[in-house]
Amino acid sequence: MQLLFQYSVPNRVITHLFLTTQTAMRITKILKSKNHSIDCNLILAGAMLHDIGRSRSHKLDHGIIGAKLLKKEGLPERMISIVENHIFAGISKEETSEFDLPMKDFLPKSLEEKIVAYADNISKKKDILSTNQVIKRYSQHLDELHPIIQRVWALHAEIESLIGEPIEKE
């Protein structure tokens, strides 16, 4: 919370961060009960900080900006990766030019990164969205056959397969 206030993250973004964190921790609890090895503290901190870059930008570069802010603060690389790779279900090196981003893979690799990206996708205002609702939202900006849309489907299928069902609003 101190970093969010230090960087003047807008209140509406902080509200989203709380919902995303709550959702990510619900997923983590389910996966821990199924004996998955997960760093709970990493997910907690990564989910709370994943949109810190929105203090400077509300474009797709907010993940990169947030990662730079966290590097400056000396935070661990695993947390920085969550922040940098949470957009959609990741953006590949080949897709970066389409979004005017540095030519680098921004794909979630660890389970912790994937959980935060999934939780971020489904957490909208005070609602938990279905995968279909997420796809509909993203399809307003991307063709339904775009590799990012396909990657979102795959990420959601992976996480929902691990937890046994989609996460729904409590």
Kinemage of the C-alpha trace (Angstrom):
@kinemage 1
@onewidth
@group {chain A} dominant
@subgroup {mainchain}
@vectorlist {calphas} color= white
{ca met a 1} P 0.000 0.000 0.000
{ca gln a 2} L 2.865 2.342 0.772
{ca leu a 3} L 4.175 2.063 -2.806
{ca leu a 4} L 0.697 2.602 -4.261
{ca phe a 5} L 0.346 5.826 -2.278
{ca gln a 6} L 3.945 6.855 -2.934
{ca tyr a 7} L 3.332 6.645 -6.691
{ca ser a 8} L -0.159 8.210 -6.468
{ca val a 9} L -2.018 5.276 -7.978
{ca pro a 10} L -5.612 6.448 -8.621
{ca asn a 11} L -8.287 5.230 -6.178
{ca arg a 12} L -10.265 3.416 -8.898
{ca val a 13} L -7.109 1.453 -9.780
{ca ile a 14} L -6.576 0.616 -6.102
{ca thr a 15} L -10.154 -0.712 -5.968
{ca his a 16} L -9.324 -2.946 -8.959
{ca leu a 17} L -6.091 -4.049 -7.258
{ca phe a 18} L -8.024 -5.178 -4.183
{ca leu a 19} L -10.492 -7.212 -6.273
{ca thr a 20} L -7.687 -8.751 -8.327
{ca thr a 21} L -5.763 -9.609 -5.155
{ca gln a 22} L -8.837 -11.131 -3.515
{ca thr a 23} L -9.467 -13.209 -6.647
{ca ala a 24} L -5.832 -14.298 -6.962
{ca met a 25} L -5.745 -15.338 -3.303
{ca arg a 26} L -8.967 -17.371 -3.701
{ca ile a 27} L -7.327 -19.217 -6.607
{ca thr a 28} L -4.147 -19.682 -4.576
{ca lys a 29} L -6.089 -21.145 -1.649
{ca ile a 30} L -7.783 -23.666 -3.946
{ca leu a 31} L -4.503 -24.640 -5.591
{ca lys a 32} L -2.689 -24.948 -2.251
{ca ser a 33} L -5.477 -27.293 -1.075
{ca lys a 34} L -4.669 -29.419 -4.143
{ca asn a 35} L -0.979 -29.494 -3.135
{ca his a 36} L 0.318 -27.134 -5.814
{ca ser a 37} L 3.554 -25.408 -4.879
{ca ile a 38} L 2.806 -21.675 -4.948
{ca asp a 39} L 4.456 -18.660 -3.359
{ca cys a 40} L 1.456 -17.037 -1.644
{ca asn a 41} L 3.377 -13.919 -0.616
{ca leu a 42} L 4.562 -13.405 -4.185
{ca ile a 43} L 1.003 -13.635 -5.503
{ca leu a 44} L -0.278 -11.296 -2.793
{ca ala a 45} L 2.361 -8.640 -3.504
{ca gly a 46} L 2.280 -9.149 -7.287
{ca ala a 47} L -1.497 -8.826 -7.453
{ca met a 48} L -1.480 -5.709 -5.260
{ca leu a 49} L 1.223 -4.072 -7.370
{ca his a 50} L 0.440 -5.373 -10.878
{ca asp a 51} L -1.069 -2.037 -11.993
{ca ile a 52} L 1.300 0.344 -10.197
{ca gly a 53} L 2.362 1.558 -13.644
{ca arg a 54} L -1.124 3.021 -14.088
{ca ser a 55} L 0.158 5.865 -11.935
{ca arg a 56} L 2.015 6.971 -15.090
{ca ser a 57} L 0.074 5.440 -18.022
{ca his a 58} L -3.234 3.758 -18.789
{ca lys a 59} L -1.935 2.247 -22.013
{ca leu a 60} L -0.509 -1.246 -22.487
{ca asp a 61} L 2.908 0.049 -21.471
{ca his a 62} L 1.749 0.324 -17.844
{ca gly a 63} L 3.158 -3.146 -17.151
{ca ile a 64} L 6.601 -2.092 -18.373
{ca ile a 65} L 6.417 1.190 -16.470
{ca gly a 66} L 5.336 -0.629 -13.313
{ca ala a 67} L 8.229 -3.072 -13.674
{ca lys a 68} L 10.667 -0.153 -13.944
{ca leu a 69} L 9.209 1.440 -10.805
{ca leu a 70} L 9.577 -1.818 -8.874
{ca lys a 71} L 13.153 -2.297 -10.137
{ca lys a 72} L 13.929 1.198 -8.869
{ca glu a 73} L 12.513 0.162 -5.482
{ca gly a 74} L 14.764 -2.914 -5.446
{ca leu a 75} L 11.948 -5.458 -5.393
{ca pro a 76} L 12.558 -9.099 -6.408
{ca glu a 77} L 12.696 -10.053 -10.087
{ca arg a 78} L 9.884 -12.607 -9.676
{ca met a 79} L 7.544 -9.820 -8.537
{ca ile a 80} L 8.724 -7.524 -11.303
{ca ser a 81} L 7.939 -10.281 -13.835
{ca ile a 82} L 4.358 -10.514 -12.577
{ca val a 83} L 3.911 -6.779 -13.146
{ca glu a 84} L 5.641 -6.776 -16.517
{ca asn a 85} L 3.849 -9.842 -17.938
{ca his a 86} L 0.271 -9.492 -16.691
{ca ile a 87} L -1.259 -7.717 -19.733
{ca phe a 88} L -3.975 -9.896 -21.393
{ca ala a 89} L -2.359 -13.333 -21.144
{ca gly a 90} L 0.960 -11.912 -22.226
{ca ile a 91} L 2.266 -10.246 -25.364
{ca ser a 92} L 4.823 -12.050 -27.516
{ca lys a 93} L 7.957 -10.465 -28.921
{ca glu a 94} L 6.407 -10.712 -32.394
{ca glu a 95} L 3.302 -8.789 -31.270
{ca thr a 96} L 5.084 -5.930 -29.498
{ca ser a 97} L 5.463 -3.741 -32.597
{ca glu a 98} L 1.671 -3.788 -33.005
{ca phe a 99} L 1.385 -2.067 -29.614
{ca asp a 100} L 4.494 0.126 -29.761
{ca leu a 101} L 6.197 -1.829 -26.974
{ca pro a 102} L 9.870 -2.830 -26.667
{ca met a 103} L 10.704 -5.947 -28.685
{ca lys a 104} L 10.710 -8.534 -25.917
{ca asp a 105} L 8.485 -11.380 -24.769
{ca phe a 106} L 6.012 -10.254 -22.108
{ca leu a 107} L 4.535 -13.701 -21.527
{ca pro a 108} L 3.642 -15.043 -18.075
{ca lys a 109} L 5.725 -18.129 -17.384
{ca ser a 110} L 5.438 -19.046 -13.703
{ca leu a 111} L 2.218 -20.239 -12.129
{ca glu a 112} L 2.231 -17.103 -9.965
{ca glu a 113} L 2.409 -14.878 -13.060
{ca lys a 114} L -0.402 -16.817 -14.723
{ca ile a 115} L -2.637 -16.615 -11.644
{ca val a 116} L -2.268 -12.826 -11.435
{ca ala a 117} L -2.844 -12.390 -15.201
{ca tyr a 118} L -5.994 -14.548 -14.992
{ca ala a 119} L -7.260 -12.766 -11.867
{ca asp a 120} L -6.612 -9.397 -13.529
{ca asn a 121} L -8.527 -10.454 -16.647
{ca ile a 122} L -11.637 -11.501 -14.767
{ca ser a 123} L -11.649 -8.681 -12.172
{ca lys a 124} L -13.602 -5.733 -13.557
{ca lys a 125} L -14.976 -2.982 -11.306
{ca lys a 126} L -16.841 -4.973 -8.630
{ca asp a 127} L -17.559 -7.993 -10.812
{ca ile a 128} L -15.912 -11.269 -11.678
{ca leu a 129} L -16.218 -11.836 -15.415
{ca ser a 130} L -16.558 -15.145 -17.206
{ca thr a 131} L -13.982 -16.052 -19.823
{ca asn a 132} L -16.586 -15.300 -22.508
{ca gln a 133} L -17.087 -11.808 -21.071
{ca val a 134} L -13.315 -11.223 -21.005
{ca ile a 135} L -13.005 -12.356 -24.631
{ca lys a 136} L -15.909 -10.119 -25.660
{ca arg a 137} L -14.247 -7.168 -23.918
{ca tyr a 138} L -10.855 -7.788 -25.537
{ca ser a 139} L -12.461 -8.484 -28.936
{ca gln a 140} L -13.590 -4.853 -29.026
{ca his a 141} L -9.908 -4.044 -29.692
{ca leu a 142} L -8.505 -7.257 -31.172
{ca asp a 143} L -9.757 -9.658 -33.834
{ca glu a 144} L -11.156 -12.853 -32.298
{ca leu a 145} L -8.467 -14.836 -34.131
{ca his a 146} L -5.658 -12.633 -32.824
{ca pro a 147} L -2.980 -14.721 -31.053
{ca ile a 148} L -3.555 -12.710 -27.859
{ca ile a 149} L -7.228 -13.722 -27.794
{ca gln a 150} L -6.213 -17.336 -28.340
{ca arg a 151} L -3.651 -17.006 -25.533
{ca val a 152} L -6.336 -15.614 -23.187
{ca trp a 153} L -8.524 -18.648 -23.952
{ca ala a 154} L -5.572 -20.945 -23.242
{ca leu a 155} L -4.581 -19.187 -19.993
{ca his a 156} L -8.146 -19.270 -18.690
{ca ala a 157} L -8.511 -22.940 -19.645
{ca glu a 158} L -5.227 -23.752 -17.868
{ca ile a 159} L -6.114 -21.980 -14.614
{ca glu a 160} L -9.722 -23.212 -14.602
{ca ser a 161} L -8.495 -26.755 -15.239
{ca leu a 162} L -6.139 -26.494 -12.262
{ca ile a 163} L -8.799 -25.115 -9.901
{ca gly a 164} L -11.533 -27.369 -11.290
{ca glu a 165} L -13.963 -24.616 -12.357
{ca pro a 166} L -14.137 -20.941 -13.177
{ca ile a 167} L -13.903 -18.554 -10.237
{ca glu a 168} L -17.209 -16.862 -9.588
{ca lys a 169} L -18.186 -13.838 -7.555
{ca glu a 170} L -18.465 -14.592 -3.829
